[in-house]
Amino acid sequence: MNWLTNFVRPKLRALVSRKATPDNLWVKCSKCEQMLFMRDWEANQHVCTHCGHHMRVRPLKRLPHLFDEGKYERHPLPRVPTDPLKFRDTKRYDARLKEAQSKNEGTGEALVVASGLMAGRTTVMALLDFDFMGGSMGTAVGEGLVMAADLAVARTAPLIVFSASGGARMQEGILSLMQLTRTTIAVRKVKEAGLPYIVVLTDPTTGGVSASFAMLGDVHLAEPDAIIGFAGPRVIQDTIRQELPPGFQRSEYLLEHGMVDAVVHRHKLRETLIRLVSLLMDPRISESRGLAVAGG
């Protein structure tokens, strides 16, 4: 009896029982709330297959869709003091950094700088990572953007920035605010070298980032339905005590009011960027081929 209970029954149950479903097999769309098969969702570049909503995508997931054959070179950010102000709120700042780094394998900061070929042309890209402390801009991000600008000038390459940030990293106080000026000067160097500086505004782009390098592009593209502004809609509404118009601070609203040049679907970003770079760097060839920006 013990043999039947202890050995045979568990074996039979194991054969007929259903396997547990992995926790990461499905993802819910943050807009329409439809369940999406993870593999299909990732293959679709984190765009909902039901409603077309563009969910946030991290730099290392985005980069292979932009460069030729998905190949690129990552550039480590310059070293900066980890906790220059010895800041502490409910937790020490250096502890927050270590926690963010442990959760975000592959990215040690809120900026990723990469270079590679895009339609055969050397291109430098700097991408903010909202999943790393809200994409906040501290000294590391500032130094990284300066490095990306210098790299673009050295290689006579266009600089393309993907913004996704809640603003300046206030754990670094005035040092974080200084990055607004430093990144502005870095962008000026690229422009003075006669090289294109293109910004792709993604959800969300706010605060000190929108008050500096994110709004200085020669061309501003935006992903659909992205929040773009300085202060958030709720803060503005509470301050002016007035109802905000529908779609306020969304990409389409900014396009309608002249703050954005085009709203481009994520699937069309690569071809649109290739056309823009070609138009800005080879204007005569582009005109003869009739190149135009592919809007969303």
C-alpha positions in Angstrom: 0.0 0.0 0.0 2.8 2.4 0.8 4.4 1.6 -2.5 1.2 2.5 -4.3 0.7 5.7 -2.2 4.2 6.9 -2.1 5.5 6.0 -5.5 2.9 5.1 -8.1 0.3 7.8 -7.3 2.8 10.7 -7.5 4.1 9.4 -10.8 0.6 9.2 -12.3 -0.2 12.7 -11.0 3.0 14.1 -12.5 2.1 12.6 -15.9 -1.4 14.0 -16.1 -1.0 17.3 -14.3 -0.7 20.4 -16.3 2.6 22.2 -16.3 2.6 25.6 -14.6 2.4 28.6 -16.9 5.6 30.8 -16.7 5.0 34.2 -15.1 6.6 36.0 -18.1 4.6 34.4 -20.9 2.0 37.2 -21.2 2.0 41.0 -20.8 -0.9 43.3 -20.5 -1.3 46.4 -22.7 -1.2 49.5 -20.5 -3.8 51.2 -22.6 -6.4 48.7 -23.9 -5.5 46.1 -21.2 -5.5 43.2 -23.7 -3.2 40.3 -22.9 -0.3 40.0 -25.4 1.8 36.9 -25.9 5.3 38.0 -24.8 7.1 36.7 -27.8 4.8 38.4 -30.3 4.9 41.6 -28.2 8.8 41.7 -28.3 8.8 40.9 -32.0 6.5 43.8 -32.6 8.9 46.2 -30.8 6.7 46.5 -27.7 3.8 47.9 -29.7 0.3 46.5 -28.8 -1.0 44.3 -31.7 -4.6 45.2 -30.7 -4.7 49.0 -30.3 -1.2 50.1 -31.6 -0.2 51.6 -28.2 3.5 52.2 -28.0 4.7 50.9 -24.7 8.1 51.9 -23.3 11.1 50.0 -24.7 14.5 50.0 -23.2 17.7 51.0 -25.1 19.2 47.6 -25.5 15.8 46.3 -27.0 15.6 49.3 -29.3 19.1 49.4 -30.7 19.0 46.2 -32.9 16.1 47.6 -34.8 17.9 50.8 -35.7 21.4 49.7 -36.9 22.3 47.7 -40.0 21.9 44.0 -39.3 21.3 44.9 -35.6 25.1 45.4 -35.1 26.5 48.2 -33.0 29.3 49.2 -30.6 28.4 50.3 -27.1 30.6 53.0 -25.5 31.1 53.0 -21.8 30.2 56.2 -20.0 33.0 58.3 -18.4 33.5 57.7 -14.7 32.0 60.2 -12.4 31.8 60.5 -8.6 29.1 58.1 -7.4 27.6 60.2 -4.6 29.1 63.7 -4.7 26.8 65.3 -2.2 26.5 62.2 0.2 22.7 62.6 -0.3 20.2 60.7 1.8 16.4 60.8 2.0 14.7 57.6 3.1 17.7 55.7 1.6 21.3 56.7 0.8 21.7 57.7 -2.8 24.6 55.3 -3.4 22.4 52.5 -2.2 19.6 53.6 -4.6 22.2 53.5 -7.5 23.3 50.0 -6.6 19.8 48.8 -6.4 19.0 50.3 -9.8 22.1 48.7 -11.3 21.3 45.3 -9.8 17.8 45.5 -11.4 19.0 46.7 -14.7 21.5 44.2 -16.0 23.5 45.6 -19.0 22.9 49.2 -18.1 24.8 50.8 -15.3 23.2 54.3 -15.8 20.2 56.0 -17.4 22.0 56.6 -20.7 23.3 54.2 -23.3 25.7 55.5 -26.1 26.2 53.4 -29.2 27.5 53.8 -32.7 27.3 51.7 -35.9 26.1 51.8 -39.5 22.7 53.0 -40.5 22.1 52.4 -44.2 25.9 52.2 -44.5 26.6 55.5 -42.7 28.3 55.8 -39.4 25.8 57.1 -36.8 26.1 57.9 -33.1 23.1 57.4 -30.8 22.4 58.3 -27.2 19.4 56.7 -25.6 17.9 57.4 -22.2 16.5 54.5 -20.1 13.4 55.4 -18.2 13.5 52.1 -16.3 16.8 53.3 -14.6 15.7 55.8 -12.0 13.1 57.4 -14.3 15.8 58.2 -16.9 16.9 61.0 -14.6 19.8 63.2 -15.7 22.7 63.3 -13.3 26.4 63.9 -13.9 26.9 60.5 -15.5 24.1 61.2 -18.1 25.5 64.6 -18.7 29.0 63.3 -19.3 27.6 60.6 -21.5 25.8 63.1 -23.7 29.0 65.2 -24.0 30.9 62.1 -24.9 28.3 61.1 -27.6 28.6 64.6 -29.1 32.4 64.5 -29.2 32.2 61.1 -30.7 29.9 62.3 -33.5 32.2 65.2 -34.3 35.3 63.0 -34.3 33.6 60.6 -36.7 31.8 63.2 -38.8 28.6 61.4 -37.9 25.0 62.5 -37.1 24.0 62.4 -33.5 20.5 60.9 -32.8 19.1 61.1 -29.3 16.1 59.1 -27.9 14.8 60.9 -24.9 12.8 59.2 -22.1 13.1 61.0 -18.7 11.4 62.4 -15.7 14.0 65.2 -15.6 17.1 66.1 -13.5 18.3 63.7 -10.8 17.7 65.8 -7.7 19.8 63.5 -5.5 22.7 65.3 -7.1 21.3 68.8 -6.5 22.9 71.7 -8.4 25.3 69.2 -10.1 22.4 67.7 -11.9 21.1 71.1 -13.0 24.5 72.0 -14.4 24.0 69.2 -16.9 21.4 71.3 -18.7 24.1 73.8 -19.7 26.7 71.2 -20.4 24.5 69.2 -22.7 23.3 72.4 -24.5 27.0 73.3 -25.2 27.6 69.7 -26.4 24.7 69.9 -28.9 26.1 73.3 -30.1 29.4 71.6 -30.9 27.6 69.1 -33.2 25.8 71.8 -35.0 28.9 74.0 -35.4 30.5 71.0 -37.1 27.7 71.0 -39.6 26.4 67.6 -38.5 22.7 66.7 -38.0 21.3 66.5 -34.5 18.0 64.6 -34.4 15.9 64.0 -31.3 13.3 61.2 -31.0 10.9 62.1 -28.2 9.5 59.1 -26.4 7.2 58.6 -23.5 7.8 60.4 -21.2 10.1 63.4 -21.9 9.8 65.9 -19.2 11.7 68.2 -16.7 15.3 69.2 -17.2 15.8 66.9 -20.2 13.0 68.6 -22.1 14.4 72.0 -20.9 17.8 71.2 -22.5 19.1 68.8 -25.2 15.8 67.2 -25.9 14.3 70.4 -27.4 17.4 71.5 -29.4 17.2 69.1 -32.4 17.4 70.1 -36.0 14.4 67.8 -36.4 12.1 66.6 -33.6 10.3 63.3 -34.1 8.0 61.8 -31.6 6.5 58.4 -31.0 2.7 58.2 -30.9 0.8 59.3 -27.7 4.1 60.1 -25.8 3.9 62.6 -23.0 6.2 65.6 -23.8 6.5 68.7 -21.7 8.2 70.3 -18.7 5.9 69.9 -15.8 3.3 67.2 -15.9 -0.4 67.8 -16.8 -1.6 67.3 -13.3 0.8 69.9 -11.9 -0.2 72.4 -14.6 -3.9 71.9 -14.0 -3.5 72.2 -10.2 -1.5 75.4 -10.7 -3.7 77.3 -13.2 -6.9 75.7 -11.9 -8.3 75.2 -15.4 -9.3 72.2 -17.4 -6.6 71.2 -19.9 -7.6 70.5 -23.5 -7.9 66.9 -24.6 -4.6 65.2 -25.5 -2.6 68.0 -23.8 1.2 67.3 -23.9 0.7 64.3 -26.1 2.7 63.9 -29.3 -0.2 64.5 -31.6 -1.2 67.7 -29.7 2.4 69.0 -30.0 2.5 68.2 -33.7 -0.7 70.1 -34.2 0.8 73.1 -32.4 4.2 73.1 -34.1 6.4 71.8 -31.4 7.1 68.4 -33.1 8.0 67.9 -36.8 6.5 64.4 -37.2 4.8 61.7 -35.2 6.3 58.4 -36.4 5.3 54.9 -35.7 8.1 52.8 -34.1 8.2 50.4 -37.0 9.0 53.4 -39.4 11.6 55.1 -37.2 14.6 53.5 -38.8 13.6 54.4 -42.4 12.6 57.9 -41.3 15.9 58.5 -39.6 17.8 57.2 -42.7 15.8 59.6 -44.9 16.4 62.6 -42.6 20.1 62.0 -42.2 20.5 61.6 -46.0 18.5 64.8 -46.6 20.6 66.8 -44.1 24.0 65.4 -45.0 23.5 64.9 -48.8 20.9 67.4 -49.7 21.5 67.4 -53.5 21.4 63.6 -53.7 18.3 63.5 -51.5 16.5 66.1 -53.6 17.2 64.2 -56.8 15.8 61.0 -55.3 12.8 62.8 -53.8 13.3 61.6 -50.3 10.7 62.6 -47.7 10.0 61.9 -44.1 7.6 59.0 -43.5 5.1 60.1 -40.9 3.1 57.8 -38.6 
